Amino acid sequence: MPEKKTTERARKAEAEGKSPSTQAGELVREEMHHIREGKHGARSTKQAVAIGLSKARRAGVKVGTPKRGSSATKKQAKRDSSHAKKGAAAKRPSRTRSRATTKALRKEGTAAATPRALSRHAKSTARKRPASARSAAARKAARTKGPRARSAAAKKAARTRASAA
């Protein structure tokens, strides 16, 4: 169950018209914090992100089912989305299963949520996307940045180029 503050931040992002992945990012972020503070662990960064996305779907964020991945993953994503439609009160999770999941996750390490691991994961995921998609994302980011942030980014880029030369 996500924390109240996290759900509120995701709802705020939705009200501001931000994309579902941005809304889901709040819940993924919360998951990373849980792993870092030792609430539980994860076998890999991919698993940690998957747990966060699952929470997001169950919280009602309209994150689509994955295009790639096993049929079991797609089925679970669909199940998570339908769980949100039914409402959390429809069926409470089994206490035994919930406890077993938590117990298994507690045995895993916390290295999956380190900044280095997240960076590595982000880069490898970006490499799988075509250059056109990455370029479009960068253009959109520049458009939605705002003048002050755009100026700061330009100055930083200039400094980086100067130090590289």
Contacts in CASP RR format, 6 or more apart in sequence:
PFRMAT RR
TARGET T0000
AUTHOR 0000-0000-0000
METHOD contacts of the structure
MODEL  1
MPEKKTTERARKAEAEGKSPSTQAGELVREEMHHIREGKHGARSTKQAVA
IGLSKARRAGVKVGTPKRGSSATKKQAKRDSSHAKKGAAAKRPSRTRSRA
TTKALRKEGTAAATPRALSRHAKSTARKRPASARSAAARKAARTKGPRAR
SAAAKKAARTRASAA
2 27 0 8 1.000
2 30 0 8 1.000
2 55 0 8 1.000
2 59 0 8 1.000
3 30 0 8 1.000
6 26 0 8 1.000
6 27 0 8 1.000
6 29 0 8 1.000
6 30 0 8 1.000
7 59 0 8 1.000
9 26 0 8 1.000
10 23 0 8 1.000
10 24 0 8 1.000
10 25 0 8 1.000
10 26 0 8 1.000
10 27 0 8 1.000
10 56 0 8 1.000
10 59 0 8 1.000
10 61 0 8 1.000
13 22 0 8 1.000
13 23 0 8 1.000
13 26 0 8 1.000
14 23 0 8 1.000
14 61 0 8 1.000
20 61 0 8 1.000
20 62 0 8 1.000
20 63 0 8 1.000
20 64 0 8 1.000
21 63 0 8 1.000
23 56 0 8 1.000
23 61 0 8 1.000
23 63 0 8 1.000
24 52 0 8 1.000
24 53 0 8 1.000
24 56 0 8 1.000
24 57 0 8 1.000
24 61 0 8 1.000
24 63 0 8 1.000
25 52 0 8 1.000
25 56 0 8 1.000
26 56 0 8 1.000
27 52 0 8 1.000
27 53 0 8 1.000
27 55 0 8 1.000
27 56 0 8 1.000
27 59 0 8 1.000
27 61 0 8 1.000
28 48 0 8 1.000
28 49 0 8 1.000
28 52 0 8 1.000
28 53 0 8 1.000
28 56 0 8 1.000
30 52 0 8 1.000
30 55 0 8 1.000
31 48 0 8 1.000
31 49 0 8 1.000
31 51 0 8 1.000
31 52 0 8 1.000
31 55 0 8 1.000
31 113 0 8 1.000
32 48 0 8 1.000
32 113 0 8 1.000
32 118 0 8 1.000
33 113 0 8 1.000
34 40 0 8 1.000
35 41 0 8 1.000
35 42 0 8 1.000
35 48 0 8 1.000
35 109 0 8 1.000
35 110 0 8 1.000
35 112 0 8 1.000
35 113 0 8 1.000
36 110 0 8 1.000
36 113 0 8 1.000
36 114 0 8 1.000
38 110 0 8 1.000
40 102 0 8 1.000
40 105 0 8 1.000
40 106 0 8 1.000
40 108 0 8 1.000
41 48 0 8 1.000
41 105 0 8 1.000
41 106 0 8 1.000
41 107 0 8 1.000
41 108 0 8 1.000
41 109 0 8 1.000
41 110 0 8 1.000
41 112 0 8 1.000
41 113 0 8 1.000
42 48 0 8 1.000
42 51 0 8 1.000
42 105 0 8 1.000
42 108 0 8 1.000
42 109 0 8 1.000
42 110 0 8 1.000
42 112 0 8 1.000
42 113 0 8 1.000
43 108 0 8 1.000
43 109 0 8 1.000
43 112 0 8 1.000
44 112 0 8 1.000
45 112 0 8 1.000
45 113 0 8 1.000
45 117 0 8 1.000
45 118 0 8 1.000
45 120 0 8 1.000
45 121 0 8 1.000
46 121 0 8 1.000
47 112 0 8 1.000
48 112 0 8 1.000
48 113 0 8 1.000
49 121 0 8 1.000
50 73 0 8 1.000
53 63 0 8 1.000
53 77 0 8 1.000
54 76 0 8 1.000
54 77 0 8 1.000
54 80 0 8 1.000
56 63 0 8 1.000
57 63 0 8 1.000
57 64 0 8 1.000
57 77 0 8 1.000
57 80 0 8 1.000
57 81 0 8 1.000
57 83 0 8 1.000
57 84 0 8 1.000
58 80 0 8 1.000
58 83 0 8 1.000
58 84 0 8 1.000
58 88 0 8 1.000
59 84 0 8 1.000
60 81 0 8 1.000
60 84 0 8 1.000
61 84 0 8 1.000
62 81 0 8 1.000
63 77 0 8 1.000
63 81 0 8 1.000
64 77 0 8 1.000
64 81 0 8 1.000
65 74 0 8 1.000
65 77 0 8 1.000
65 78 0 8 1.000
65 81 0 8 1.000
66 73 0 8 1.000
66 74 0 8 1.000
66 77 0 8 1.000
83 90 0 8 1.000
111 117 0 8 1.000
126 134 0 8 1.000
142 150 0 8 1.000
142 153 0 8 1.000
145 153 0 8 1.000
END
